[in-house]
Amino acid sequence: MRGKEFLIQGDDRMGAVADVTQKLADARVNITAAAAAAAGGGRCAMVVRVAQTDHGKAAKALGI
């Protein structure tokens, strides 16, 4: 199954990843893969993969 990825960047704070995953869960979008890391300077980044068929729902849920 092919997927679509999103790069999400933001402040490095407790709960940042949970906030993203909760938005997708609330939209009933399954995450097929994810990776997150602190980027230094108080920033973090996360790559989230969803099914290609869920791309639109995920983009809307993430405000993209």
Backbone as XML, in Angstrom:
<?xml version="1.0"?>
<chain id="A" units="angstrom">
  <residue number="1" name="MET">
    <atom name="N" x="0.836" y="-1.173" z="0.000"/>
    <atom name="CA" x="0.000" y="0.000" z="0.000"/>
    <atom name="C" x="0.884" y="1.241" z="0.000"/>
  </residue>
  <residue number="2" name="ARG">
    <atom name="N" x="0.549" y="2.166" z="-0.854"/>
    <atom name="CA" x="1.306" y="3.407" z="-0.933"/>
    <atom name="C" x="0.799" y="4.378" z="0.115"/>
  </residue>
  <residue number="3" name="GLY">
    <atom name="N" x="1.671" y="5.242" z="0.554"/>
    <atom name="CA" x="1.299" y="6.210" z="1.577"/>
    <atom name="C" x="1.725" y="7.613" z="1.200"/>
  </residue>
  <residue number="4" name="LYS">
    <atom name="N" x="1.312" y="8.528" z="2.010"/>
    <atom name="CA" x="1.685" y="9.928" z="1.874"/>
    <atom name="C" x="2.277" y="10.372" z="3.195"/>
  </residue>
  <residue number="5" name="GLU">
    <atom name="N" x="3.323" y="11.168" z="3.113"/>
    <atom name="CA" x="4.004" y="11.620" z="4.317"/>
    <atom name="C" x="3.760" y="13.102" z="4.557"/>
  </residue>
  <residue number="6" name="PHE">
    <atom name="N" x="3.789" y="13.452" z="5.824"/>
    <atom name="CA" x="3.711" y="14.840" z="6.251"/>
    <atom name="C" x="4.926" y="15.132" z="7.108"/>
  </residue>
  <residue number="7" name="LEU">
    <atom name="N" x="5.557" y="16.278" z="6.897"/>
    <atom name="CA" x="6.625" y="16.761" z="7.768"/>
    <atom name="C" x="6.007" y="17.834" z="8.651"/>
  </residue>
  <residue number="8" name="ILE">
    <atom name="N" x="6.044" y="17.595" z="9.943"/>
    <atom name="CA" x="5.454" y="18.515" z="10.900"/>
    <atom name="C" x="6.588" y="19.052" z="11.766"/>
  </residue>
  <residue number="9" name="GLN">
    <atom name="N" x="6.674" y="20.360" z="11.866"/>
    <atom name="CA" x="7.723" y="20.994" z="12.656"/>
    <atom name="C" x="7.084" y="21.873" z="13.716"/>
  </residue>
  <residue number="10" name="GLY">
    <atom name="N" x="7.739" y="21.982" z="14.857"/>
    <atom name="CA" x="7.195" y="22.824" z="15.913"/>
    <atom name="C" x="8.133" y="22.941" z="17.078"/>
  </residue>
  <residue number="11" name="ASP">
    <atom name="N" x="7.586" y="23.437" z="18.161"/>
    <atom name="CA" x="8.367" y="23.606" z="19.388"/>
    <atom name="C" x="8.616" y="22.251" z="20.034"/>
  </residue>
  <residue number="12" name="ASP">
    <atom name="N" x="9.816" y="22.068" z="20.557"/>
    <atom name="CA" x="10.177" y="20.851" z="21.280"/>
    <atom name="C" x="9.624" y="20.982" z="22.698"/>
  </residue>
  <residue number="13" name="ARG">
    <atom name="N" x="8.487" y="20.325" z="22.934"/>
    <atom name="CA" x="7.841" y="20.401" z="24.239"/>
    <atom name="C" x="7.162" y="19.072" z="24.522"/>
  </residue>
  <residue number="14" name="MET">
    <atom name="N" x="6.931" y="18.809" z="25.774"/>
    <atom name="CA" x="6.247" y="17.588" z="26.163"/>
    <atom name="C" x="4.838" y="17.582" z="25.567"/>
  </residue>
  <residue number="15" name="GLY">
    <atom name="N" x="4.465" y="16.483" z="24.936"/>
    <atom name="CA" x="3.130" y="16.344" z="24.367"/>
    <atom name="C" x="3.004" y="16.758" z="22.914"/>
  </residue>
  <residue number="16" name="ALA">
    <atom name="N" x="4.074" y="17.240" z="22.296"/>
    <atom name="CA" x="3.992" y="17.692" z="20.906"/>
    <atom name="C" x="3.582" y="16.553" z="19.976"/>
  </residue>
  <residue number="17" name="VAL">
    <atom name="N" x="4.178" y="15.388" z="20.142"/>
    <atom name="CA" x="3.838" y="14.235" z="19.300"/>
    <atom name="C" x="2.425" y="13.754" z="19.616"/>
  </residue>
  <residue number="18" name="ALA">
    <atom name="N" x="2.066" y="13.756" z="20.882"/>
    <atom name="CA" x="0.721" y="13.331" z="21.279"/>
    <atom name="C" x="-0.344" y="14.224" z="20.644"/>
  </residue>
  <residue number="19" name="ASP">
    <atom name="N" x="-0.079" y="15.518" z="20.562"/>
    <atom name="CA" x="-1.045" y="16.438" z="19.949"/>
    <atom name="C" x="-1.297" y="16.082" z="18.484"/>
  </residue>
  <residue number="20" name="VAL">
    <atom name="N" x="-0.228" y="15.791" z="17.755"/>
    <atom name="CA" x="-0.358" y="15.434" z="16.333"/>
    <atom name="C" x="-1.110" y="14.120" z="16.175"/>
  </residue>
  <residue number="21" name="THR">
    <atom name="N" x="-0.719" y="13.122" z="16.940"/>
    <atom name="CA" x="-1.366" y="11.817" z="16.796"/>
    <atom name="C" x="-2.828" y="11.869" z="17.230"/>
  </residue>
  <residue number="22" name="GLN">
    <atom name="N" x="-3.153" y="12.701" z="18.209"/>
    <atom name="CA" x="-4.546" y="12.834" z="18.647"/>
    <atom name="C" x="-5.408" y="13.466" z="17.564"/>
  </residue>
  <residue number="23" name="LYS">
    <atom name="N" x="-4.880" y="14.473" z="16.877"/>
    <atom name="CA" x="-5.624" y="15.098" z="15.773"/>
    <atom name="C" x="-5.959" y="14.071" z="14.703"/>
  </residue>
  <residue number="24" name="LEU">
    <atom name="N" x="-4.994" y="13.211" z="14.386"/>
    <atom name="CA" x="-5.238" y="12.186" z="13.366"/>
    <atom name="C" x="-6.218" y="11.133" z="13.885"/>
  </residue>
  <residue number="25" name="ALA">
    <atom name="N" x="-6.091" y="10.751" z="15.136"/>
    <atom name="CA" x="-7.018" y="9.775" z="15.712"/>
    <atom name="C" x="-8.444" y="10.323" z="15.721"/>
  </residue>
  <residue number="26" name="ASP">
    <atom name="N" x="-8.601" y="11.578" z="16.083"/>
    <atom name="CA" x="-9.928" y="12.192" z="16.102"/>
    <atom name="C" x="-10.555" y="12.217" z="14.713"/>
  </residue>
  <residue number="27" name="ALA">
    <atom name="N" x="-9.712" y="12.320" z="13.683"/>
    <atom name="CA" x="-10.193" y="12.321" z="12.293"/>
    <atom name="C" x="-10.323" y="10.898" z="11.746"/>
  </residue>
  <residue number="28" name="ARG">
    <atom name="N" x="-10.058" y="9.910" z="12.593"/>
    <atom name="CA" x="-10.138" y="8.495" z="12.223"/>
    <atom name="C" x="-9.160" y="8.150" z="11.089"/>
  </residue>
  <residue number="29" name="VAL">
    <atom name="N" x="-7.946" y="8.689" z="11.206"/>
    <atom name="CA" x="-6.867" y="8.424" z="10.266"/>
    <atom name="C" x="-5.828" y="7.572" z="10.973"/>
  </residue>
  <residue number="30" name="ASN">
    <atom name="N" x="-5.492" y="6.424" z="10.391"/>
    <atom name="CA" x="-4.457" y="5.566" z="10.953"/>
    <atom name="C" x="-3.085" y="6.028" z="10.490"/>
  </residue>
  <residue number="31" name="ILE">
    <atom name="N" x="-2.141" y="6.027" z="11.407"/>
    <atom name="CA" x="-0.744" y="6.320" z="11.089"/>
    <atom name="C" x="-0.086" y="5.000" z="10.733"/>
  </residue>
  <residue number="32" name="THR">
    <atom name="N" x="0.553" y="4.937" z="9.567"/>
    <atom name="CA" x="1.205" y="3.695" z="9.160"/>
    <atom name="C" x="2.693" y="3.692" z="9.516"/>
  </residue>
  <residue number="33" name="ALA">
    <atom name="N" x="3.283" y="4.871" z="9.731"/>
    <atom name="CA" x="4.669" y="4.978" z="10.172"/>
    <atom name="C" x="4.886" y="6.388" z="10.705"/>
  </residue>
  <residue number="34" name="ALA">
    <atom name="N" x="5.816" y="6.523" z="11.638"/>
    <atom name="CA" x="6.119" y="7.846" z="12.196"/>
    <atom name="C" x="7.535" y="7.844" z="12.765"/>
  </residue>
  <residue number="35" name="ALA">
    <atom name="N" x="8.144" y="9.015" z="12.735"/>
    <atom name="CA" x="9.449" y="9.220" z="13.365"/>
    <atom name="C" x="9.503" y="10.667" z="13.815"/>
  </residue>
  <residue number="36" name="ALA">
    <atom name="N" x="10.061" y="10.885" z="14.995"/>
    <atom name="CA" x="10.163" y="12.240" z="15.528"/>
    <atom name="C" x="11.521" y="12.418" z="16.184"/>
  </residue>
  <residue number="37" name="ALA">
    <atom name="N" x="12.007" y="13.657" z="16.167"/>
    <atom name="CA" x="13.296" y="13.947" z="16.786"/>
    <atom name="C" x="13.358" y="15.403" z="17.191"/>
  </residue>
  <residue number="38" name="ALA">
    <atom name="N" x="14.093" y="15.664" z="18.256"/>
    <atom name="CA" x="14.397" y="17.040" z="18.624"/>
    <atom name="C" x="15.379" y="17.577" z="17.595"/>
  </residue>
  <residue number="39" name="ALA">
    <atom name="N" x="15.182" y="18.804" z="17.188"/>
    <atom name="CA" x="16.018" y="19.379" z="16.136"/>
    <atom name="C" x="17.013" y="20.389" z="16.683"/>
  </residue>
  <residue number="40" name="GLY">
    <atom name="N" x="17.032" y="20.591" z="17.989"/>
    <atom name="CA" x="17.916" y="21.583" z="18.586"/>
    <atom name="C" x="17.267" y="22.954" z="18.583"/>
  </residue>
  <residue number="41" name="GLY">
    <atom name="N" x="17.743" y="23.818" z="19.410"/>
    <atom name="CA" x="17.200" y="25.171" z="19.463"/>
    <atom name="C" x="15.749" y="25.226" z="19.888"/>
  </residue>
  <residue number="42" name="GLY">
    <atom name="N" x="15.297" y="24.220" z="20.647"/>
    <atom name="CA" x="13.923" y="24.203" z="21.105"/>
    <atom name="C" x="12.911" y="23.808" z="20.050"/>
  </residue>
  <residue number="43" name="ARG">
    <atom name="N" x="13.368" y="23.214" z="18.968"/>
    <atom name="CA" x="12.488" y="22.812" z="17.867"/>
    <atom name="C" x="12.468" y="21.293" z="17.752"/>
  </residue>
  <residue number="44" name="CYS">
    <atom name="N" x="11.402" y="20.767" z="17.149"/>
    <atom name="CA" x="11.325" y="19.335" z="16.866"/>
    <atom name="C" x="10.678" y="19.141" z="15.504"/>
  </residue>
  <residue number="45" name="ALA">
    <atom name="N" x="10.832" y="17.958" z="14.975"/>
    <atom name="CA" x="10.239" y="17.620" z="13.684"/>
    <atom name="C" x="9.713" y="16.194" z="13.765"/>
  </residue>
  <residue number="46" name="MET">
    <atom name="N" x="8.661" y="15.942" z="13.005"/>
    <atom name="CA" x="8.040" y="14.624" z="12.966"/>
    <atom name="C" x="7.610" y="14.332" z="11.539"/>
  </residue>
  <residue number="47" name="VAL">
    <atom name="N" x="7.875" y="13.124" z="11.097"/>
    <atom name="CA" x="7.375" y="12.659" z="9.803"/>
    <atom name="C" x="6.316" y="11.611" z="10.098"/>
  </residue>
  <residue number="48" name="VAL">
    <atom name="N" x="5.144" y="11.798" z="9.508"/>
    <atom name="CA" x="4.026" y="10.889" z="9.707"/>
    <atom name="C" x="3.582" y="10.381" z="8.345"/>
  </residue>
  <residue number="49" name="ARG">
    <atom name="N" x="3.409" y="9.069" z="8.246"/>
    <atom name="CA" x="2.906" y="8.474" z="7.011"/>
    <atom name="C" x="1.501" y="7.954" z="7.257"/>
  </residue>
  <residue number="50" name="VAL">
    <atom name="N" x="0.616" y="8.256" z="6.302"/>
    <atom name="CA" x="-0.760" y="7.762" z="6.338"/>
    <atom name="C" x="-1.049" y="7.105" z="4.996"/>
  </residue>
  <residue number="51" name="ALA">
    <atom name="N" x="-2.101" y="6.312" z="4.947"/>
    <atom name="CA" x="-2.506" y="5.696" z="3.683"/>
    <atom name="C" x="-2.833" y="6.788" z="2.674"/>
  </residue>
  <residue number="52" name="GLN">
    <atom name="N" x="-2.527" y="6.526" z="1.432"/>
    <atom name="CA" x="-2.779" y="7.499" z="0.373"/>
    <atom name="C" x="-4.255" y="7.910" z="0.355"/>
  </residue>
  <residue number="53" name="THR">
    <atom name="N" x="-5.140" y="6.973" z="0.624"/>
    <atom name="CA" x="-6.572" y="7.271" z="0.616"/>
    <atom name="C" x="-6.995" y="8.183" z="1.765"/>
  </residue>
  <residue number="54" name="ASP">
    <atom name="N" x="-6.159" y="8.303" z="2.816"/>
    <atom name="CA" x="-6.462" y="9.162" z="3.960"/>
    <atom name="C" x="-5.753" y="10.516" z="3.896"/>
  </residue>
  <residue number="55" name="HIS">
    <atom name="N" x="-5.038" y="10.761" z="2.816"/>
    <atom name="CA" x="-4.231" y="11.980" z="2.714"/>
    <atom name="C" x="-5.059" y="13.251" z="2.938"/>
  </residue>
  <residue number="56" name="GLY">
    <atom name="N" x="-6.186" y="13.351" z="2.279"/>
    <atom name="CA" x="-7.031" y="14.534" z="2.399"/>
    <atom name="C" x="-7.558" y="14.732" z="3.814"/>
  </residue>
  <residue number="57" name="LYS">
    <atom name="N" x="-8.037" y="13.655" z="4.430"/>
    <atom name="CA" x="-8.537" y="13.727" z="5.808"/>
    <atom name="C" x="-7.422" y="14.135" z="6.764"/>
  </residue>
  <residue number="58" name="ALA">
    <atom name="N" x="-6.237" y="13.576" z="6.549"/>
    <atom name="CA" x="-5.113" y="13.892" z="7.417"/>
    <atom name="C" x="-4.693" y="15.348" z="7.267"/>
  </residue>
  <residue number="59" name="ALA">
    <atom name="N" x="-4.619" y="15.825" z="6.043"/>
    <atom name="CA" x="-4.238" y="17.218" z="5.797"/>
    <atom name="C" x="-5.221" y="18.164" z="6.475"/>
  </residue>
  <residue number="60" name="LYS">
    <atom name="N" x="-6.493" y="17.868" z="6.372"/>
    <atom name="CA" x="-7.518" y="18.700" z="7.000"/>
    <atom name="C" x="-7.371" y="18.667" z="8.523"/>
  </residue>
  <residue number="61" name="ALA">
    <atom name="N" x="-7.158" y="17.474" z="9.084"/>
    <atom name="CA" x="-7.015" y="17.336" z="10.538"/>
    <atom name="C" x="-5.795" y="18.079" z="11.059"/>
  </residue>
  <residue number="62" name="LEU">
    <atom name="N" x="-4.732" y="18.118" z="10.260"/>
    <atom name="CA" x="-3.492" y="18.792" z="10.673"/>
    <atom name="C" x="-3.490" y="20.277" z="10.327"/>
  </residue>
  <residue number="63" name="GLY">
    <atom name="N" x="-4.520" y="20.724" z="9.628"/>
    <atom name="CA" x="-4.599" y="22.141" z="9.261"/>
    <atom name="C" x="-3.646" y="22.532" z="8.154"/>
  </residue>
  <residue number="64" name="ILE">
    <atom name="N" x="-3.367" y="21.583" z="7.270"/>
    <atom name="CA" x="-2.431" y="21.816" z="6.166"/>
    <atom name="C" x="-3.197" y="22.024" z="4.877"/>
  </residue>
</chain>
